[in-house]
Amino acid sequence: MSTEEIMDVSLENLESNLNSSNLISDPIEEQIVYVKKIDSFGRSYATGKRKNAIARVWVKAGKGSIIVNGRNCDKFFARPVLRMVLEQPLVALEKKGQFDIVCTVSGGGLSGQAGAIRHGISKALLNYDPDNRKVLKSGGFLTRDSRVVERKKYGRAKARKSFQFSKR
């Protein structure tokens, strides 16, 4: 065999090996399919987080009541701004007053708890009806706000504040 014949045979073997193994394959675009997740009581569940607060949220069709840790939303969150934060996903979907929401929240302060409940409501509404995803995602409700308190450093008063400097 001449060197040209050997090269032809080895090229054919190489091509057949590449075709048989999946090294050369057509790029298949797999789309993520979101499925409706509802339990036997007609509720959808999700967990929301913000700062150190964690909220467990159940959403079901109803008259629009929001219960937080066994108390009405108006009693738990006295400031109107915090109540507005809770209702943002429902207002964005134009479904305010169509869902009963029950949630338990722990950790953090009131602002963090309101943000955690909002995140949980958004995720639960997505589980209730996956068609809501486009509106919720564009409003930024499905993204967990990752900002947390910066840790204190040694040799400093707080995270960045220094002690008073005296030149003499």
PyMOL commands that set and color helices and strands:
alter all, ss='L'
color gray80, all
select helices_A, chain A and resi 3-20+73-76+80-93+110-128+130-139
alter helices_A, ss='H'
color red, helices_A
select strands_A, chain A and resi 44-50+53-61+66-68+71-72+99-106
alter strands_A, ss='S'
color yellow, strands_A
deselect
rebuild
show_as cartoon
